[in-house]
Amino acid sequence: MKRRDTLSLILGAALATWLAAPGAAWATAGRWFSPIRRNRLRPPGAVAEAQFLARCIRCGRCLEVCPYHAIVMLDIRHALHAGTPLIAVENIPCYLCMKCVAVCPTGSLRPIGQKETRMGLAVIDHYSCLAWRGDTLCRTCYDKCPFANVAIRLEQLRPVIDEGACVGCGLCVNACPITVAEDGGKAINIEPVYAGNAA
Amino acid sequence: MKSTSSIRPWRLAALALALAVIVANPLINFFCQNHFVQGWYQSIAVGELWFVSPLEGLESILVAKAVYAPAFIGMIAPLTLAFLLGRVFCSWICPLTLLLEIVDWLRRRLGGKKRPSAHSEIVPRWTLWLVLPAELLISMVLGAPLFVIFSPPGLIGRELMMLVFFRALAMEGLLLLALIALELFSRRLFCRCLCPLGALLALTGGKRRLRVQLQADACVDCGRCAKTCPLGLRPQTDQAASIYCWNCGDCVDCCPSQALRFRWR
């Protein structure tokens, strides 16, 4: 009888740990494991990532007004980030209509203009980019950029990003014909360099 | 029994209308690209008039440690409503209440067992006053608001939106099933004892103007009101005037001697 009690105690403790450990990890994961990474961006005007988590009340209004359905809503698998908005630019990029920033009730998306938007920064992978490799005269990103000749310029027929002007909308990523096999990225990607300690 | 007044049909109509708004909203936003009305009962906008659920707004302010004027202003109207009329959001608008009314109705239709009592003291009534500070404190420790993720009225709105926009459901919606399952054991246990938003609205409406008033000399002590009350209050002992009452009016409806009346003070 006593042995059985000990056994059930051990089993119970093991079970509790098994249940609680992921629970505890899950509870804190939200703070450390932000969904924001390459090509996974907050809508325009977003405050820094840690503030975003705190401010956003998950009301979904930014997403409802998005005419391109570019904004998706995360669910509980993203822990404390559940309900927050996200733009996956290679699926649907941000067309900078700025409707979402005008409806956010909490200031998680600040009411800013197109040019002040900094969702991230486009970075060209020179080893995959057709123009940089010298394979073809591809200039898709240059053609698609809403600030062509400003945010993306052509230098000797190769695209170059201007850090000061790129808003990180992801139109270039969405249009880029090259998908890099190893990591699923494109030859041009948006890095969320302005999201604070996001990734 | 002949009912002496009929508040209930109006309340059910209000609940149905409130649900219709958040059903129609994503459809209109998605298919018609008309954004005049946006959101659900966490934040809802009618044109440029914005409402923010008081607890969600409070969480956002406390956790972010910053006050954003539109959020603050959006909270004024709901708080005023609660200040004057009490927890009427819970009983007249909240889609979870409609869901649980439907559960009640189904149970009556299926004719099965007696509905579980709302008088069970498994969870004491004052738990309501613990969940609000607990929820706020945990949110502030984690650095992320919790009720904005798990608010049942918010979840219903979110799932309806997800259904229209993504033809999918968010997994946290399972919580709603859990709340319905809870109803098999105790009536409105979540609303009565565990809802932090309900606690905040009840607190705000502590000195509300609209109350159910007992006319003690007219009361025949039949106890019908206590059986009807979804919150397990005993209106025949004037508990409907207490801070816990959410002014649904069910007791007013069922009182055979008209001893219970809504009064504006």
HADDOCK unambig.tbl for C-alpha pairs under 7 A between the chains (distance, minus, plus):
assign (segid A and resid 51 and name CA) (segid B and resid 64 and name CA) 6.03 0.50 0.50
assign (segid A and resid 53 and name CA) (segid B and resid 144 and name CA) 5.70 0.50 0.50
assign (segid A and resid 54 and name CA) (segid B and resid 60 and name CA) 6.04 0.50 0.50
assign (segid A and resid 54 and name CA) (segid B and resid 63 and name CA) 5.41 0.50 0.50
assign (segid A and resid 54 and name CA) (segid B and resid 64 and name CA) 4.95 0.50 0.50
assign (segid A and resid 54 and name CA) (segid B and resid 143 and name CA) 5.92 0.50 0.50
assign (segid A and resid 54 and name CA) (segid B and resid 144 and name CA) 4.64 0.50 0.50
assign (segid A and resid 54 and name CA) (segid B and resid 145 and name CA) 6.03 0.50 0.50
assign (segid A and resid 55 and name CA) (segid B and resid 60 and name CA) 4.68 0.50 0.50
assign (segid A and resid 55 and name CA) (segid B and resid 64 and name CA) 5.39 0.50 0.50
assign (segid A and resid 56 and name CA) (segid B and resid 60 and name CA) 6.81 0.50 0.50
assign (segid A and resid 57 and name CA) (segid B and resid 56 and name CA) 6.03 0.50 0.50
assign (segid A and resid 57 and name CA) (segid B and resid 60 and name CA) 6.63 0.50 0.50
assign (segid A and resid 57 and name CA) (segid B and resid 148 and name CA) 5.28 0.50 0.50
assign (segid A and resid 58 and name CA) (segid B and resid 148 and name CA) 6.08 0.50 0.50
assign (segid A and resid 58 and name CA) (segid B and resid 149 and name CA) 6.88 0.50 0.50
assign (segid A and resid 59 and name CA) (segid B and resid 39 and name CA) 6.03 0.50 0.50
assign (segid A and resid 59 and name CA) (segid B and resid 40 and name CA) 6.84 0.50 0.50
assign (segid A and resid 59 and name CA) (segid B and resid 42 and name CA) 5.45 0.50 0.50
assign (segid A and resid 59 and name CA) (segid B and resid 43 and name CA) 5.54 0.50 0.50
assign (segid A and resid 60 and name CA) (segid B and resid 39 and name CA) 6.13 0.50 0.50
assign (segid A and resid 61 and name CA) (segid B and resid 38 and name CA) 5.76 0.50 0.50
assign (segid A and resid 61 and name CA) (segid B and resid 39 and name CA) 5.06 0.50 0.50
assign (segid A and resid 64 and name CA) (segid B and resid 26 and name CA) 6.87 0.50 0.50
assign (segid A and resid 64 and name CA) (segid B and resid 29 and name CA) 5.98 0.50 0.50
assign (segid A and resid 64 and name CA) (segid B and resid 38 and name CA) 6.69 0.50 0.50
assign (segid A and resid 65 and name CA) (segid B and resid 29 and name CA) 6.78 0.50 0.50
assign (segid A and resid 65 and name CA) (segid B and resid 35 and name CA) 5.95 0.50 0.50
assign (segid A and resid 67 and name CA) (segid B and resid 33 and name CA) 6.78 0.50 0.50
assign (segid A and resid 75 and name CA) (segid B and resid 170 and name CA) 5.44 0.50 0.50
assign (segid A and resid 75 and name CA) (segid B and resid 171 and name CA) 6.43 0.50 0.50
assign (segid A and resid 75 and name CA) (segid B and resid 172 and name CA) 6.99 0.50 0.50
assign (segid A and resid 76 and name CA) (segid B and resid 171 and name CA) 6.18 0.50 0.50
assign (segid A and resid 76 and name CA) (segid B and resid 172 and name CA) 5.70 0.50 0.50
assign (segid A and resid 80 and name CA) (segid B and resid 144 and name CA) 6.56 0.50 0.50
assign (segid A and resid 82 and name CA) (segid B and resid 149 and name CA) 6.39 0.50 0.50
assign (segid A and resid 83 and name CA) (segid B and resid 149 and name CA) 6.41 0.50 0.50
assign (segid A and resid 105 and name CA) (segid B and resid 70 and name CA) 5.62 0.50 0.50
assign (segid A and resid 105 and name CA) (segid B and resid 71 and name CA) 5.19 0.50 0.50
assign (segid A and resid 106 and name CA) (segid B and resid 68 and name CA) 6.07 0.50 0.50
assign (segid A and resid 106 and name CA) (segid B and resid 70 and name CA) 6.75 0.50 0.50
assign (segid A and resid 106 and name CA) (segid B and resid 71 and name CA) 5.18 0.50 0.50
assign (segid A and resid 107 and name CA) (segid B and resid 68 and name CA) 6.24 0.50 0.50
